[in-house]
Amino acid sequence: MAEKKLKSDKEKEDASNTSEVNTADPVRKISKYVLYVVMFLFVWYVIADRIAPWTDQARVQAYVVPIVAQVSGRVIEINVDKDQLVHPGDVLFKIDPADYELAVENAESALELAGQKIGAGTATVTTAQAGVVEAETNLEHMKVQSVRVYELEKQQVLSESDGDKARAKVKAAEAQLMSAHAQLEKAKQALGEKGNKNPRIRSAIAALKKTQLDLSRTIIVAPSLGGITNLQIDV
């Protein structure tokens, strides 16, 4: 009887142990699954953070380029709206070019006039050069004539007064030659250098380029790709 009871207690103990083992197995399985999932998520996070980092604290830096007209005038045309996308070279707005076109015409006329003055100056130099040649020829002639007069004066064929007149004519011819040289030098200085090196021509060309630049600035274009913000134009 005692043996039966002992056997019965042993069977109950074995059944209890089996029940505990069966109960522990699902918990272990779930724990393993959770551990695997956590490890997988950790590895995925590390790899994803290297390939495609993400944060909710990111900032985007954008460059704002103020567009201001470099010439003054009345705005006659606006080709953009607020928040509009523009490309390099797109016309943003235009300024009335009438005054600047007139300035270009005046500068072109001034350049032409400078060329005419240079032409007149060249003619003056040519005339002065001819005057020098004429004065040199006249001096040589007077010297030749004076030599004859001096010989006749020595021979007392002509009086001393005639010799003085001859000497006076030579001095007058020399003075005329000096004056001709002075006129030539003055004409050359007034003319200046030839071609585009001439100060008058250079000044006129610079003035024309400035007016042409101002005229081109009446058309304001986009310097780069971007969007229009804070659009404020006084028309």
C-alpha positions in Angstrom: 0.0 0.0 0.0 2.9 2.3 0.8 4.5 1.5 -2.4 1.4 2.5 -4.4 1.3 5.8 -2.5 5.0 6.5 -3.2 4.5 5.7 -6.9 1.5 8.0 -7.0 3.5 10.8 -5.5 6.3 10.3 -7.9 4.0 10.4 -10.9 2.5 13.6 -9.6 5.9 15.2 -9.2 6.9 14.2 -12.7 3.7 15.6 -14.1 4.3 18.9 -12.2 7.9 19.1 -13.6 6.6 18.4 -17.1 4.0 21.1 -16.7 6.6 23.6 -15.6 8.9 22.8 -18.5 6.0 23.1 -21.0 5.1 26.5 -19.5 8.7 27.8 -19.6 9.3 26.9 -23.2 6.9 29.5 -24.8 8.4 32.2 -22.6 11.8 31.3 -23.7 10.8 31.3 -27.3 9.1 34.7 -27.0 12.2 36.1 -25.2 14.4 34.8 -28.0 12.2 36.3 -30.7 12.1 39.7 -28.9 15.9 39.6 -28.5 16.3 38.8 -32.2 14.0 41.6 -33.2 15.8 44.1 -31.0 19.2 43.0 -32.4 17.9 43.3 -36.0 16.5 46.7 -35.3 19.7 47.9 -33.8 21.8 46.6 -36.7 19.3 48.2 -39.2 19.5 51.5 -37.4 23.3 51.6 -37.4 23.4 50.8 -41.1 20.6 53.2 -42.1 22.1 56.0 -40.1 25.3 55.7 -42.1 23.6 55.4 -45.5 20.8 57.9 -45.0 21.1 59.9 -41.7 17.9 61.4 -40.4 17.2 64.1 -37.8 14.3 66.4 -37.0 16.8 69.2 -36.1 18.1 69.8 -39.7 18.4 73.3 -41.2 18.6 74.3 -44.9 20.8 77.2 -45.7 19.7 79.4 -48.7 21.5 82.4 -50.2 19.5 85.6 -50.7 20.8 87.8 -53.6 19.3 91.3 -53.5 18.5 92.5 -57.0 19.0 96.3 -57.3 19.0 98.4 -60.4 22.4 100.0 -61.1 20.8 102.9 -62.9 17.9 105.1 -61.9 14.7 105.6 -63.9 11.1 104.7 -64.2 10.2 101.0 -64.2 8.2 100.3 -67.4 7.9 96.5 -67.3 7.8 93.8 -64.7 8.1 90.2 -65.9 8.1 88.2 -62.6 5.8 87.5 -59.7 6.4 86.6 -56.1 7.7 83.1 -55.5 8.3 82.6 -59.2 11.2 80.4 -60.3 13.7 82.2 -62.6 16.7 81.0 -64.6 20.0 82.8 -65.3 19.4 85.6 -67.9 15.6 85.8 -67.4 14.4 89.4 -67.6 13.1 90.5 -64.2 12.1 94.1 -65.0 13.0 97.0 -67.3 13.7 100.7 -66.8 12.8 103.4 -69.3 15.8 103.5 -71.7 14.9 106.8 -73.4 17.4 109.0 -71.5 20.2 106.5 -71.8 19.6 106.0 -75.5 19.9 109.8 -75.9 23.1 109.7 -73.9 24.6 107.1 -76.2 23.7 109.2 -79.3 25.4 112.2 -77.7 28.5 110.2 -76.9 28.7 108.9 -80.5 28.4 112.5 -81.8 31.1 113.6 -79.4 33.4 110.8 -80.6 32.8 111.8 -84.2 33.4 115.5 -83.4 36.7 114.5 -81.7 37.7 112.7 -84.8 36.9 115.8 -86.9 39.0 117.9 -84.5 41.8 115.5 -84.9 41.5 115.8 -88.6 41.6 119.6 -88.4 44.5 119.3 -86.1 46.3 117.2 -88.6 45.7 119.8 -91.3 47.1 122.4 -89.0 50.2 120.4 -88.5 50.6 119.9 -92.2 50.2 123.7 -92.8 52.8 124.4 -90.1 55.2 122.0 -91.6 54.8 123.7 -95.0 55.5 127.0 -93.2 58.7 125.7 -91.8 59.8 124.5 -95.3 59.0 127.9 -96.7 60.9 129.7 -94.0 63.9 127.5 -94.5 63.9 128.2 -98.2 63.5 131.9 -97.7 66.4 131.9 -95.2 68.7 130.1 -97.6 67.7 132.5 -100.3 68.5 135.5 -98.1 71.8 134.1 -97.1 72.8 133.6 -100.7 71.7 137.2 -101.6 73.5 138.6 -98.5 76.8 137.0 -99.6 76.7 138.9 -102.9 75.8 142.1 -101.1 78.7 141.6 -98.6 81.1 141.1 -101.5 79.9 144.2 -103.3 80.0 146.1 -100.0 83.7 145.1 -99.5 84.4 146.3 -103.1 82.6 149.5 -102.1 80.3 149.0 -105.1 77.4 149.0 -102.6 77.2 151.2 -99.5 77.4 150.1 -95.9 73.7 150.8 -95.7 73.0 148.2 -98.4 75.0 145.7 -96.3 73.0 146.5 -93.2 69.8 145.9 -95.1 71.0 142.5 -96.3 72.0 141.5 -92.7 68.6 142.7 -91.4 66.9 140.5 -94.0 68.9 137.5 -93.0 68.0 138.0 -89.3 64.3 138.5 -90.3 64.4 135.2 -92.2 66.0 133.4 -89.2 63.3 134.8 -86.9 60.6 133.7 -89.4 62.1 130.2 -89.4 62.1 130.1 -85.5 58.4 131.2 -85.5 57.5 128.5 -88.1 59.1 125.9 -85.9 57.2 127.2 -82.8 53.9 127.0 -84.8 54.7 123.5 -85.8 55.4 122.4 -82.3 52.2 124.0 -81.0 50.2 122.3 -83.7 51.7 118.9 -82.8 51.0 119.4 -79.1 47.4 120.4 -79.8 47.0 117.3 -82.1 48.4 114.9 -79.6 49.1 111.3 -80.5 47.6 109.6 -83.5 44.7 107.1 -83.6 43.1 105.7 -80.5 46.1 106.8 -78.4 45.0 110.4 -78.8 43.7 111.8 -75.5 40.6 113.3 -77.1 39.7 110.1 -78.9 40.4 108.0 -75.7 38.2 110.3 -73.6 35.4 110.2 -76.2 35.6 106.4 -76.5 35.5 106.0 -72.7 32.4 108.3 -72.4 30.7 106.2 -75.2 31.4 102.9 -73.4 30.0 104.3 -70.1 26.7 105.4 -71.8 26.4 102.0 -73.5 27.0 100.2 -70.2 24.3 102.4 -68.5 21.9 101.6 -71.3 22.5 97.8 -71.0 21.7 98.2 -67.2 18.2 99.3 -67.9 17.3 95.6 -68.5 17.7 93.8 -65.2 18.1 90.0 -65.5 18.4 87.1 -63.0 22.0 86.3 -62.1 21.3 82.7 -61.3 18.7 80.0 -60.7 16.4 80.9 -57.8 13.0 82.1 -56.6 11.6 85.6 -56.2 11.0 86.7 -52.6 10.2 90.0 -51.0 9.3 91.6 -54.4 9.2 95.4 -53.9 9.3 97.7 -56.9 8.3 101.3 -56.9 6.7 101.9 -60.3 
